[in-house]
């Protein structure tokens, strides 16, 4: 089972978020929780990766572990990893809609939903097959320019390294990979993703939250 999001690896993958001191059965029911939810639809692999994290009061609050069964993804209990951007993770085949169910005290339930229709497609051109191992390579994607509350990510894995880059410029239609330190790798795998930030449908009090939904395509490439 894949236990991480592609875009989690792009965004501060080395920064781990530890749990707070609250044990699952000691959480004050009057404290609202910020909901940080994410869904990655990998079109190439026909797989969906789902994640969530919860913080006291707001996005800057301490991360918390919830009692068992208080958080469900499509009615299933996720794995609890205890660290990372998303401490709760689940990976499923297919590209189905996702329903997050978050239960607080006395049966108070918050439900948020997302589907692949919530993010515009993005694709690596069929003609794009090579990347310069030294210097700059421009990837002009197939699909709409970057819109409001969106960004595009390039994640390249190859023997001996990983290259990550985000483009947050609204209206942009390309992203540039720049190897200032030449690589001697022969080939790699390029992941290109469009990420859109959505508001919650149901918030726990005024704590707020967000849903990041990502449309991902990956492709094997050759270094030249």
C-alpha positions in Angstrom: 0.0 0.0 0.0 1.3 3.4 -0.9 1.3 5.5 2.3 2.1 9.0 1.0 0.9 11.6 -1.4 3.0 12.7 -4.3 2.3 16.3 -3.4 3.1 15.7 0.2 6.6 14.6 -0.9 6.8 17.9 -2.8 5.7 20.1 0.1 8.2 19.9 3.0 8.5 16.2 2.9 11.3 16.4 5.4 9.2 18.3 7.9 7.4 15.9 10.3 4.5 16.9 12.4 4.3 15.1 15.7 1.2 14.4 17.8 0.3 16.5 20.8 0.1 15.3 24.3 -3.6 14.5 24.1 -4.4 10.8 24.1 -7.4 9.9 22.0 -9.7 9.6 25.1 -8.5 12.8 26.7 -9.4 15.4 24.0 -11.5 18.2 25.3 -14.8 18.1 23.4 -15.2 21.9 23.5 -12.0 22.4 21.5 -12.7 22.9 17.7 -10.4 21.1 15.3 -9.0 22.4 12.0 -9.4 19.9 9.3 -6.6 19.5 6.7 -7.8 17.1 4.1 -6.3 15.9 0.8 -7.1 13.6 -2.1 -4.7 12.7 -4.9 -6.1 11.2 -8.1 -3.3 9.5 -10.1 -4.6 9.0 -13.6 -1.7 6.9 -14.9 -1.9 4.5 -12.0 -5.7 4.6 -11.7 -5.3 5.0 -7.9 -6.6 7.4 -5.3 -4.6 8.5 -2.2 -6.5 10.0 0.7 -5.1 11.9 3.8 -6.2 14.0 6.7 -4.7 15.8 9.7 -6.4 17.6 12.6 -5.1 20.5 14.6 -6.3 22.2 17.7 -8.2 25.5 17.1 -6.6 26.4 13.7 -4.0 25.3 11.1 -1.1 26.4 13.5 -2.4 24.3 16.4 -0.9 21.1 17.6 -1.7 17.9 15.6 -3.9 15.4 17.3 -4.8 11.7 17.2 -8.5 11.0 17.3 -10.2 8.1 18.9 -10.6 5.0 16.6 -13.4 5.3 14.1 -13.9 9.0 14.6 -12.4 9.6 11.2 -13.5 7.6 8.1 -12.6 7.8 4.5 -15.4 6.4 2.4 -16.6 4.5 5.4 -13.2 2.9 6.0 -10.7 3.5 8.9 -7.5 5.0 7.5 -4.0 4.1 8.7 -2.6 6.3 11.4 1.0 7.1 10.6 1.7 9.5 13.5 3.8 11.9 11.5 3.9 13.9 8.2 1.6 16.4 6.6 -1.2 13.8 6.7 -1.1 11.6 9.8 -4.2 9.6 8.5 -3.7 7.9 5.1 -5.6 5.5 2.9 -4.9 4.3 -0.7 -7.6 2.8 -2.9 -7.8 1.6 -6.5 -9.8 3.6 -9.0 -10.8 7.3 -9.1 -14.0 7.4 -7.2 -15.4 10.3 -5.2 -14.2 10.6 -1.6 -16.3 11.3 1.5 -14.5 12.3 4.8 -16.6 11.6 7.9 -15.3 13.3 11.1 -17.2 12.5 14.4 -16.9 14.6 17.5 -18.8 14.2 20.7 -22.4 13.0 21.1 -22.6 11.9 17.5 -21.8 15.3 16.1 -20.6 14.5 12.5 -18.9 16.6 9.9 -18.9 15.4 6.3 -16.8 16.7 3.4 -16.8 15.4 -0.1 -14.5 15.7 -3.1 -14.3 14.1 -6.6 -12.0 14.2 -9.6 -14.4 16.7 -11.1 -13.3 19.3 -8.6 -9.9 19.7 -10.3 -9.0 20.4 -13.9 -7.1 17.8 -15.8 -3.4 18.2 -16.6 -1.2 16.1 -18.9 2.4 15.6 -20.0 2.5 16.0 -23.8 3.0 12.7 -25.6 5.9 14.2 -27.4 7.7 15.0 -24.1 10.2 12.2 -23.6 13.5 13.7 -22.6 14.9 16.0 -19.9 18.3 17.8 -19.9 20.6 16.4 -17.3 22.4 19.8 -17.3 20.5 23.0 -17.8 16.9 23.9 -18.2 13.9 21.9 -19.6 10.5 23.6 -20.1 7.4 21.5 -19.7 4.4 23.1 -21.4 1.5 21.0 -20.1 -1.7 20.0 -21.8 -4.6 21.6 -20.0 -5.8 24.9 -18.6 -3.4 27.6 -17.2 -3.0 27.8 -13.4 -6.2 29.2 -12.0 -7.1 30.8 -8.7 -6.4 28.6 -5.6 -4.3 26.3 -7.8 -0.7 25.4 -8.4 1.2 22.9 -10.5 3.9 20.6 -9.3 6.7 18.7 -11.0 8.2 15.8 -9.2 11.1 13.9 -10.8 12.6 10.8 -9.4 15.8 9.3 -10.8 18.8 7.2 -9.8 20.6 9.2 -7.1 18.1 11.9 -6.5 14.7 13.7 -6.5 13.8 17.0 -8.1 10.8 19.0 -6.9 9.3 22.2 -8.2 6.1 24.1 -7.7 4.6 26.8 -10.0 2.1 29.0 -8.2 1.8 31.8 -10.8 -1.8 32.3 -11.9 -2.1 32.1 -15.6 1.1 30.1 -16.2 1.0 27.2 -18.7 4.5 25.7 -18.2 7.0 24.8 -15.6 10.8 24.7 -15.9 13.2 22.1 -14.6 16.7 23.4 -14.1 19.6 21.1 -13.2 22.3 23.5 -12.0 24.2 20.5 -10.7 24.4 18.1 -13.7 23.2 14.5 -13.2 24.5 11.5 -14.9 21.3 9.5 -14.5 20.0 7.8 -17.6 16.3 7.9 -17.0 13.7 8.8 -14.4 10.0 9.2 -13.7 8.2 12.5 -14.0 5.0 13.3 -12.0 3.1 16.3 -13.1 0.1 17.4 -10.9 -2.4 20.2 -10.7 -3.5 20.9 -7.1 -6.6 22.9 -6.2 -7.5 24.1 -2.7 -11.1 23.8 -1.8 -13.1 25.1 1.2 -14.7 22.7 3.6 -18.4 22.0 3.3 -18.7 21.4 7.0 -16.4 22.9 9.6 -15.9 22.1 13.3 -16.9 25.4 14.8 -14.8 28.3 13.6 -11.6 26.2 13.3 -11.9 26.0 9.5 -9.9 23.8 7.2 -9.3 23.0 3.6 -9.3 20.2 1.0 -6.4 19.9 -1.4 -7.4 17.8 -4.5 -4.7 16.8 -7.0 -4.9 15.5 -10.5 -1.6 13.6 -11.3 -0.1 12.0 -14.4 3.3 10.3 -14.4 5.6 9.3 -17.2 9.0 7.7 -17.7 11.6 10.0 -19.3 15.1 9.8 -20.5 18.0 12.2 -19.6 19.9 13.7 -22.4 
